[in-house]
Amino acid sequence: MQSKSKEIRELAINAVMSKSLTPQKAAEVAGVSVPTIYSWIAIYKKTGSYEARHPKGNPPKFTAELEEKLRELIEKKNDLTLKELVELLGNVVQKTAISRQLIKMGYSYKKNSKGGRTKSS
């Protein structure tokens, strides 16, 4: 989910803290839940910043460069196994990451009559 802009967060926090708006009305105007308004205020009081918190977790391993290389491999030989793809991509991503990326790219596991992968329409 996309976080709200800094400006929206700032307006909502300032409106509630100055008592111009109730948390309920600020949440309605900002398009968020009331607990989110309270969370924004708590973060602001703790950090002094209106910025959204950075998401937790590791950044995606699949770069645009890897995606392009994967696409080229599939176009050259479309019946490669996930294990073979891992090796051809230099062992920098796991089979599960390749599997998820293939799905995002519109490929399925279904084999066509020629034995290659099919691409969903």
N, C-alpha and C positions, 0 to 999 in steps of 0.2 A: 504494500500500500504506500502511496506517495505521501510524504509528510506535508503539512501545511506550510505555506511560506512564512518567512521570518516576520513579514509585515502583519500578516493575519494573527500570528501568535502574539506579537507585540501589542496590537490593538486590543485583542481579547484580554490579555493579562492586565494591561493598564486600565481598561474599562472596569474590570472586576475589582481591582485593587483600589481604584478611586471611587468605587461604589456607583459609577455611572450606569452599570448594567449588573444584573444578577448573574451568577454563574450559569443559571439555566438559559437566560436570554443570550448571553455571550456564546454559549455552546451552540445554540440554535443559529445564531448569525454566522459563526465560524464553520458550521457544518460538522461539528464534532460532538462527542458525548460530554456530559457534565464531569465525569471523572477525569477526562482528558484535560479539561480546563483546570481542575485542581492539580493535576500532575504538572501542567505547564507552569502554574504559579509556584509550586514547590521547587521545581527545577530552577526557575528564575530566582527565587529567594536564595537558593543554595549556590548557584553559579554566577548570578548577575547577568546571564546571557539569555537572549531570546532565541538563540539557535536551537535547532532540533538536535537531539542526541544522535551520535553516530551509531549505525546499526552494529549489533554484536556479530561475531562470527568472522570467519576468514573470507577474504575477497574471492570471487569466483576464479577457478583455475583456468576456465576456458576463455582464452583471449580471442580476439577477432582473428589473429594470425593462426591460432590452433584450429578455429572453426573453418577457416579457409582451407587449411591443409587437410582437415577431415573431409570436407566437401570434395576436394580434388581426389583423395584416396577412394572415396565412394564412387565417384564418376569413372575413375580408371578401372576399378575392380569392385563391383557392387556386391559381391558375395563374401566379403571378408568377415571373419568372426570378430567379436569384441576383443578377444585376446590378441588377435593379429593387429587390430587397430591400435591397441595400447602400445605394442612393440613398435609399430610403424610411426607412431607419434612420439617416440623417444621415451616411453615410460614416465611421462610427466603427469599423466592423469590416470585415474582408475577406470575400470570397466563401467562402473555405475555412472561416473561422470560422462563417459562417452555415450552410454545408453540414453541418459537424460538429454544430452545435446542432440542426438539423432532424432529423438522425439520432437524437440523444439524446432528442429530443421524440417520437420514434416515427413521423416522416414518412419516406416513401420518394420516390424520383424517379419511380416508376411513375405514369403518369397513368391515371385511371379513364376510363370511357366519356364522361364529361362534360368531360374535358380538365383536370380539377383534380388536385391531389396526393391520393394515397391515404395513409391513416394505417394503419400496421401494427397488428395486433391483439395 
